[in-house]
């Protein structure tokens, strides 16, 4: 099922285009990497796909429903996670549990399954033992992990992450790729992540979306490569 698409999109800042004729498609149940050199507007591409930015030209589609005809749940982990200041009042466990409200009313009481889910995802990212610490006490890498855990607690149909492995060592990155691959294959989630470490993650991916520089110096999107043969390249 097509969850999101972009066709012939132009966008820029201060009247200077940074993306021209951008096109992509995201389907249910695929693990996709977005890659390109520094300054290639990868973050901008994600924000356009999520509807956080309005394109100058072109069409953007974001489904309202998942493949079970229920409301589409989107998780987003931005790049600037270290913005939590030292006075942030929440504990790690409280913060991650709050993600479970996405699929229900904010006024309801937490259920047993919500507590179990929060514990599960914190263990998956290696932060369960720190669950009672305040968020402001954490390092940048630890903040990154709990934001990923909170996004997973939302049980998203579409999870978009901007360089989520920043600050992780090699072993942690490989564990993270395995975890994301599990969520795609076992739970049918669509995961899109910006990364520079393509050689490490390529074997886990279904597709690669690459931003390339045009001859006149601008950026164009997107060439796509099928890593597993599941999806035809988007032209």
C-alpha positions as a LaTeX table, in Angstrom:
\begin{tabular}{lrrr}
\hline
Residue & $x$ (\AA) & $y$ (\AA) & $z$ (\AA) \\
\hline
Unk1 & 0.00 & 0.00 & 0.00 \\
Unk2 & 1.24 & 3.49 & $-0.87$ \\
Unk3 & 1.61 & 5.49 & 2.36 \\
Unk4 & 3.30 & 8.63 & 1.06 \\
Unk5 & 4.48 & 10.08 & $-2.21$ \\
Unk6 & 6.04 & 13.18 & $-3.68$ \\
Unk7 & 5.91 & 14.14 & $-7.34$ \\
Unk8 & 7.74 & 16.99 & $-9.10$ \\
Unk9 & 8.32 & 18.89 & $-5.86$ \\
Unk10 & 10.38 & 22.08 & $-5.74$ \\
Unk11 & 11.28 & 23.75 & $-2.45$ \\
Unk12 & 13.83 & 26.15 & $-1.03$ \\
Unk13 & 14.59 & 28.77 & 1.59 \\
Unk14 & 14.83 & 32.53 & 1.04 \\
Unk15 & 13.83 & 32.13 & $-2.62$ \\
Unk16 & 16.80 & 29.82 & $-3.27$ \\
Unk17 & 15.75 & 26.28 & $-4.31$ \\
Unk18 & 17.35 & 23.38 & $-2.47$ \\
Unk19 & 15.19 & 20.59 & $-3.93$ \\
Unk20 & 14.06 & 20.46 & $-7.53$ \\
Unk21 & 11.73 & 17.98 & $-9.21$ \\
Unk22 & 11.78 & 15.70 & $-6.15$ \\
Unk23 & 9.84 & 12.44 & $-6.46$ \\
Unk24 & 9.54 & 9.45 & $-4.15$ \\
Unk25 & 7.12 & 6.75 & $-3.02$ \\
Unk26 & 6.91 & 5.00 & 0.36 \\
Unk27 & 5.02 & 1.72 & 0.75 \\
Unk28 & 3.81 & $-0.39$ & 3.67 \\
Unk29 & 6.34 & $-2.79$ & 5.13 \\
Unk30 & 9.63 & $-1.51$ & 3.73 \\
Unk31 & 12.91 & $-0.36$ & 5.25 \\
Unk32 & 14.23 & 2.64 & 3.32 \\
Unk33 & 17.39 & 4.71 & 3.69 \\
Unk34 & 17.71 & 8.30 & 2.50 \\
Unk35 & 21.28 & 9.22 & 1.69 \\
Unk36 & 23.34 & 11.94 & 0.05 \\
Unk37 & 26.25 & 14.30 & 0.79 \\
Unk38 & 26.17 & 16.88 & 3.58 \\
Unk39 & 23.91 & 19.75 & 2.60 \\
Unk40 & 21.81 & 17.63 & 0.27 \\
Unk41 & 18.52 & 18.67 & 1.93 \\
Unk42 & 17.76 & 15.22 & 3.35 \\
Unk43 & 16.05 & 16.66 & 6.44 \\
Unk44 & 14.05 & 19.02 & 4.24 \\
Unk45 & 12.94 & 16.04 & 2.15 \\
Unk46 & 11.59 & 14.25 & 5.25 \\
Unk47 & 9.75 & 17.36 & 6.48 \\
Unk48 & 8.11 & 17.81 & 3.08 \\
Unk49 & 7.00 & 14.16 & 3.03 \\
Unk50 & 5.47 & 14.59 & 6.51 \\
Unk51 & 3.65 & 17.78 & 5.54 \\
Unk52 & 5.72 & 19.90 & 7.93 \\
Unk53 & 6.78 & 22.12 & 5.01 \\
Unk54 & 4.72 & 23.36 & 2.07 \\
Unk55 & 6.30 & 22.80 & $-1.36$ \\
Unk56 & 6.69 & 25.61 & $-3.85$ \\
Unk57 & 5.48 & 23.35 & $-6.62$ \\
Unk58 & 4.49 & 19.73 & $-7.05$ \\
Unk59 & 2.24 & 17.24 & $-5.28$ \\
Unk60 & 2.63 & 15.58 & $-1.90$ \\
Unk61 & 0.42 & 12.72 & $-0.72$ \\
Unk62 & 0.23 & 11.30 & 2.81 \\
Unk63 & $-2.32$ & 8.58 & 3.44 \\
Unk64 & $-4.79$ & 9.07 & 6.29 \\
Unk65 & $-5.15$ & 5.32 & 6.80 \\
Unk66 & $-2.92$ & 2.25 & 7.07 \\
Unk67 & $-3.38$ & $-1.02$ & 5.20 \\
Unk68 & $-6.00$ & $-2.11$ & 7.78 \\
Unk69 & $-8.05$ & 1.05 & 7.10 \\
Unk70 & $-7.26$ & 2.45 & 10.54 \\
Unk71 & $-5.86$ & 5.92 & 11.19 \\
Unk72 & $-2.25$ & 6.14 & 10.03 \\
Unk73 & 0.11 & 6.56 & 12.99 \\
Unk74 & 3.38 & 8.36 & 12.24 \\
Unk75 & 6.49 & 8.41 & 14.42 \\
Unk76 & 9.15 & 11.06 & 13.82 \\
Unk77 & 12.58 & 11.24 & 15.45 \\
Unk78 & 14.31 & 14.49 & 14.42 \\
Unk79 & 18.05 & 15.05 & 14.37 \\
Unk80 & 18.38 & 17.64 & 17.15 \\
Unk81 & 17.54 & 15.37 & 20.10 \\
Unk82 & 19.95 & 17.06 & 22.54 \\
Unk83 & 17.51 & 19.99 & 22.86 \\
Unk84 & 16.16 & 18.53 & 26.13 \\
Unk85 & 17.56 & 20.79 & 28.81 \\
Unk86 & 18.79 & 19.74 & 32.24 \\
Unk87 & 15.56 & 20.87 & 33.87 \\
Unk88 & 13.24 & 18.66 & 31.80 \\
Unk89 & 10.97 & 17.22 & 34.52 \\
Unk90 & 10.04 & 13.81 & 33.09 \\
Unk91 & 11.67 & 10.49 & 33.88 \\
Unk92 & 12.64 & 8.23 & 30.99 \\
Unk93 & 9.83 & 5.81 & 31.77 \\
Unk94 & 7.19 & 8.56 & 31.93 \\
Unk95 & 8.42 & 10.01 & 28.66 \\
Unk96 & 8.30 & 6.69 & 26.79 \\
Unk97 & 4.91 & 5.73 & 28.25 \\
Unk98 & 3.49 & 8.96 & 26.88 \\
Unk99 & 4.00 & 7.54 & 23.39 \\
Unk100 & 1.31 & 4.94 & 24.03 \\
Unk101 & $-1.38$ & 7.65 & 24.13 \\
Unk102 & $-1.05$ & 8.21 & 20.38 \\
Unk103 & $-3.38$ & 5.28 & 19.69 \\
Unk104 & $-5.99$ & 6.33 & 22.26 \\
Unk105 & $-7.43$ & 9.17 & 24.32 \\
Unk106 & $-5.08$ & 11.34 & 26.37 \\
Unk107 & $-7.68$ & 11.18 & 29.16 \\
Unk108 & $-7.62$ & 7.40 & 29.54 \\
Unk109 & $-5.65$ & 5.53 & 32.21 \\
Unk110 & $-2.57$ & 3.59 & 31.22 \\
Unk111 & $-3.35$ & $-0.06$ & 30.63 \\
Unk112 & $-1.27$ & $-3.10$ & 31.53 \\
Unk113 & $-0.29$ & $-3.47$ & 27.87 \\
Unk114 & 0.95 & 0.14 & 27.82 \\
Unk115 & 3.30 & $-0.56$ & 30.72 \\
Unk116 & 4.48 & $-3.77$ & 29.06 \\
Unk117 & 5.09 & $-1.98$ & 25.76 \\
Unk118 & 7.11 & 0.79 & 27.41 \\
Unk119 & 9.26 & $-1.81$ & 29.17 \\
Unk120 & 9.74 & $-3.77$ & 25.94 \\
Unk121 & 10.90 & $-0.85$ & 23.82 \\
Unk122 & 13.20 & 0.52 & 26.54 \\
Unk123 & 14.85 & $-2.89$ & 26.75 \\
Unk124 & 15.14 & $-2.98$ & 22.97 \\
Unk125 & 17.15 & 0.26 & 22.96 \\
Unk126 & 19.17 & $-0.69$ & 26.06 \\
Unk127 & 17.70 & 1.95 & 28.39 \\
Unk128 & 15.47 & $-0.05$ & 30.76 \\
Unk129 & 17.99 & 0.05 & 33.63 \\
Unk130 & 17.97 & 3.86 & 33.42 \\
Unk131 & 14.16 & 4.17 & 33.38 \\
Unk132 & 13.90 & 6.23 & 36.59 \\
Unk133 & 16.49 & 8.83 & 35.61 \\
Unk134 & 15.49 & 12.32 & 34.54 \\
Unk135 & 15.81 & 13.02 & 30.83 \\
Unk136 & 17.93 & 16.12 & 31.47 \\
Unk137 & 20.61 & 13.93 & 33.07 \\
Unk138 & 21.24 & 11.91 & 29.92 \\
Unk139 & 23.93 & 12.17 & 27.27 \\
Unk140 & 23.00 & 13.08 & 23.70 \\
Unk141 & 23.23 & 9.44 & 22.61 \\
Unk142 & 20.98 & 8.30 & 25.46 \\
Unk143 & 18.42 & 10.96 & 24.59 \\
Unk144 & 18.48 & 9.66 & 21.03 \\
Unk145 & 17.70 & 6.14 & 22.27 \\
Unk146 & 14.75 & 7.13 & 24.43 \\
Unk147 & 13.24 & 9.21 & 21.62 \\
Unk148 & 13.45 & 6.14 & 19.40 \\
Unk149 & 11.85 & 4.10 & 22.20 \\
Unk150 & 9.00 & 6.60 & 22.54 \\
Unk151 & 8.44 & 6.50 & 18.78 \\
Unk152 & 8.29 & 2.69 & 18.89 \\
Unk153 & 5.84 & 2.88 & 21.82 \\
Unk154 & 3.47 & 4.68 & 19.46 \\
Unk155 & 3.41 & 1.47 & 17.36 \\
Unk156 & 3.72 & 3.61 & 14.24 \\
Unk157 & 2.73 & 2.51 & 10.77 \\
Unk158 & 5.34 & 4.93 & 9.39 \\
Unk159 & 8.49 & 5.71 & 11.37 \\
Unk160 & 10.77 & 8.45 & 10.01 \\
Unk161 & 14.15 & 9.10 & 11.66 \\
Unk162 & 16.81 & 11.67 & 10.86 \\
Unk163 & 20.29 & 10.16 & 11.42 \\
Unk164 & 19.16 & 8.03 & 14.40 \\
Unk165 & 22.53 & 6.27 & 14.84 \\
Unk166 & 24.50 & 9.45 & 15.55 \\
Unk167 & 26.67 & 8.84 & 18.61 \\
Unk168 & 26.29 & 5.04 & 18.53 \\
Unk169 & 29.30 & 2.75 & 18.33 \\
Unk170 & 29.56 & 0.06 & 15.65 \\
Unk171 & 27.98 & $-2.70$ & 17.76 \\
Unk172 & 25.09 & $-0.49$ & 18.81 \\
Unk173 & 24.44 & 0.55 & 15.21 \\
Unk174 & 24.27 & $-3.05$ & 14.01 \\
Unk175 & 21.92 & $-3.91$ & 16.88 \\
Unk176 & 19.76 & $-0.94$ & 15.92 \\
Unk177 & 19.57 & $-2.03$ & 12.26 \\
Unk178 & 18.56 & $-5.52$ & 13.38 \\
Unk179 & 15.86 & $-4.04$ & 15.60 \\
Unk180 & 14.46 & $-1.87$ & 12.81 \\
Unk181 & 14.53 & $-4.81$ & 10.39 \\
Unk182 & 12.55 & $-6.82$ & 12.94 \\
Unk183 & 9.90 & $-4.11$ & 13.25 \\
Unk184 & 9.52 & $-4.01$ & 9.46 \\
Unk185 & 9.28 & $-7.76$ & 8.94 \\
Unk186 & 7.45 & $-8.81$ & 12.12 \\
Unk187 & 5.11 & $-5.84$ & 12.50 \\
Unk188 & 4.75 & $-4.57$ & 8.92 \\
Unk189 & 6.02 & $-1.11$ & 9.73 \\
Unk190 & 7.51 & 1.28 & 7.19 \\
Unk191 & 10.81 & 2.72 & 8.40 \\
Unk192 & 12.62 & 5.57 & 6.69 \\
Unk193 & 15.94 & 6.79 & 8.01 \\
Unk194 & 18.55 & 9.31 & 6.92 \\
Unk195 & 22.01 & 7.80 & 7.14 \\
Unk196 & 25.59 & 8.30 & 6.00 \\
Unk197 & 26.64 & 4.74 & 6.93 \\
Unk198 & 25.13 & 3.09 & 3.91 \\
Unk199 & 27.65 & 0.25 & 3.71 \\
Unk200 & 26.69 & $-0.93$ & 7.22 \\
Unk201 & 22.93 & $-0.90$ & 6.77 \\
Unk202 & 22.52 & $-1.80$ & 3.09 \\
Unk203 & 21.98 & $-5.53$ & 3.70 \\
Unk204 & 18.98 & $-4.73$ & 5.94 \\
Unk205 & 17.28 & $-2.38$ & 3.48 \\
Unk206 & 14.59 & $-2.78$ & 0.87 \\
Unk207 & 15.36 & 0.47 & $-0.94$ \\
Unk208 & 17.74 & 3.41 & $-1.02$ \\
Unk209 & 16.65 & 6.94 & $-1.92$ \\
Unk210 & 19.59 & 9.06 & $-2.95$ \\
Unk211 & 19.86 & 12.80 & $-3.40$ \\
Unk212 & 22.17 & 13.73 & $-6.25$ \\
Unk213 & 23.67 & 17.04 & $-7.32$ \\
Unk214 & 22.45 & 18.46 & $-10.61$ \\
Unk215 & 24.79 & 19.84 & $-13.23$ \\
Unk216 & 23.79 & 23.41 & $-12.34$ \\
Unk217 & 24.67 & 22.85 & $-8.67$ \\
Unk218 & 21.21 & 22.20 & $-7.19$ \\
Unk219 & 19.91 & 18.95 & $-5.74$ \\
Unk220 & 17.56 & 16.51 & $-7.35$ \\
Unk221 & 15.66 & 13.66 & $-5.81$ \\
Unk222 & 15.44 & 10.87 & $-6.02$ \\
Unk223 & 17.18 & 7.94 & $-7.56$ \\
Unk224 & 16.06 & 4.76 & $-5.86$ \\
Unk225 & 17.81 & 1.44 & $-5.72$ \\
Unk226 & 16.05 & $-1.81$ & $-4.92$ \\
Unk227 & 18.20 & $-3.69$ & $-2.43$ \\
Unk228 & 16.09 & $-6.85$ & $-2.27$ \\
Unk229 & 14.11 & $-6.80$ & $-5.49$ \\
Unk230 & 10.78 & $-6.16$ & $-3.72$ \\
Unk231 & 10.08 & $-2.78$ & $-5.27$ \\
Unk232 & 10.57 & $-1.37$ & $-8.72$ \\
Unk233 & 12.79 & 1.71 & $-8.90$ \\
Unk234 & 11.00 & 5.04 & $-9.03$ \\
Unk235 & 12.01 & 7.07 & $-12.10$ \\
\hline
\end{tabular}
